[in-house]
Amino acid sequence: MSEFVEYLHEVFIDFGTIRSRKMFGGYGIYHNDLMFGLVADDELFLKTDNDNVGLFEELDLEAFEFHAKEKLIKMSYYRAPEEIYEDPEAAARWANIAFDAALRNHAKKTKSRT
């Protein structure tokens, strides 16, 4: 595990227990078995959806993108605001925003399966 990913456990201390899982050259960041963040190149990106993406866009935070088969893929994860690394309350607030998006996404997937 990278030092940065280990550090995230401290960053989110006020949010609650997180765990990480290595994936695709980076890490998924989970809370209660739902992925609410991802780490790529030691940068944290948080889960977004239509309800919260505006908060990230207002701060000019970039979406996570990668190239696959000569195509640019934009995912529903945006760079975390820098304030979370210095302010545990801000970290908990932004983690909850991202986790709520993960919950909504999970509920939508569960509903579409039934």
C-alpha positions as CSV (number, residue, x, y, z in Angstrom):
1,M,0.0,0.0,0.0
2,S,1.3,3.4,-0.8
3,E,2.1,5.9,1.9
4,F,-0.5,8.3,0.5
5,V,-3.2,5.6,0.8
6,E,-2.1,4.9,4.4
7,Y,-2.3,8.6,5.1
8,L,-5.9,8.7,4.0
9,H,-6.9,6.7,7.0
10,E,-5.7,9.7,9.1
11,V,-7.4,12.2,6.8
12,F,-10.8,10.5,7.2
13,I,-10.5,9.8,10.9
14,D,-13.6,11.9,11.6
15,F,-15.6,10.2,8.8
16,G,-15.1,6.7,9.9
17,T,-13.3,3.5,9.0
18,I,-12.1,3.2,5.4
19,R,-10.3,0.5,3.6
20,S,-8.5,0.4,0.4
21,R,-8.2,-2.2,-2.4
22,K,-5.6,-2.2,-5.1
23,M,-7.1,-1.9,-8.6
24,F,-6.0,-1.0,-12.1
25,G,-2.7,0.5,-10.9
26,G,-4.4,2.6,-8.2
27,Y,-6.6,2.0,-5.2
28,G,-10.3,2.0,-4.5
29,I,-11.3,3.7,-1.2
30,Y,-14.2,2.1,0.5
31,H,-16.5,2.8,3.5
32,N,-19.1,0.2,4.5
33,D,-18.2,-1.9,1.4
34,L,-19.0,1.0,-1.0
35,M,-16.4,2.7,-3.1
36,F,-16.5,6.4,-2.5
37,G,-13.0,7.3,-3.7
38,L,-10.2,6.3,-5.9
39,V,-6.5,7.0,-5.8
40,A,-4.4,7.3,-9.0
41,D,-0.8,8.5,-9.0
42,D,-1.2,9.5,-5.3
43,E,-4.1,11.8,-6.0
44,L,-7.5,11.3,-4.4
45,F,-10.7,11.5,-6.4
46,L,-14.2,11.4,-4.8
47,K,-17.4,9.9,-6.2
48,T,-19.8,12.2,-7.9
49,D,-23.3,12.1,-9.4
50,N,-25.8,14.5,-10.8
51,D,-26.7,15.6,-7.2
52,N,-23.2,16.6,-6.1
53,V,-21.0,17.2,-9.2
54,G,-21.8,20.9,-9.1
55,L,-20.0,21.2,-5.8
56,F,-16.8,19.9,-7.4
57,E,-17.2,22.0,-10.6
58,E,-17.7,25.2,-8.6
59,L,-14.2,24.6,-7.2
60,D,-12.8,23.9,-10.7
61,L,-11.8,20.3,-9.6
62,E,-11.1,18.0,-12.5
63,A,-12.8,14.7,-13.3
64,F,-10.7,11.5,-13.3
65,E,-9.9,10.6,-16.9
66,F,-7.9,7.9,-18.5
67,H,-7.2,6.7,-22.0
68,A,-8.4,3.3,-23.1
69,K,-8.0,2.0,-26.7
70,E,-7.4,5.5,-28.1
71,K,-10.5,6.9,-26.3
72,L,-10.7,9.3,-23.4
73,I,-12.8,7.9,-20.6
74,K,-14.2,10.3,-18.0
75,M,-15.4,8.7,-14.8
76,S,-17.8,10.0,-12.1
77,Y,-14.9,10.8,-9.7
78,Y,-13.5,14.3,-9.2
79,R,-10.3,15.5,-7.5
80,A,-10.7,16.0,-3.8
81,P,-10.4,19.6,-2.5
82,E,-7.1,20.4,-0.9
83,E,-8.7,21.5,2.3
84,I,-9.5,17.9,3.3
85,Y,-5.8,17.3,4.0
86,E,-5.6,20.0,6.7
87,D,-9.1,20.0,8.1
88,P,-10.6,16.7,9.5
89,E,-14.1,18.3,9.6
90,A,-13.8,19.2,5.9
91,A,-12.5,15.7,5.1
92,A,-15.5,14.2,6.8
93,R,-17.9,16.5,5.0
94,W,-16.5,15.8,1.6
95,A,-16.3,12.0,2.3
96,N,-20.0,12.1,3.3
97,I,-20.8,13.9,0.0
98,A,-19.0,11.3,-2.0
99,F,-20.3,8.4,0.1
100,D,-23.9,9.7,-0.4
101,A,-23.3,9.6,-4.2
102,A,-22.0,6.0,-3.8
103,L,-25.2,5.1,-1.9
104,R,-27.4,6.6,-4.5
105,N,-25.5,4.8,-7.3
106,H,-25.8,1.5,-5.4
107,A,-29.5,2.0,-4.8
108,K,-30.0,2.8,-8.5
109,K,-28.1,-0.3,-9.6
110,T,-30.1,-2.5,-7.1
111,K,-33.4,-1.0,-8.3
112,S,-32.5,-1.6,-12.0
113,R,-31.7,-5.3,-11.2
114,T,-35.2,-6.0,-9.8
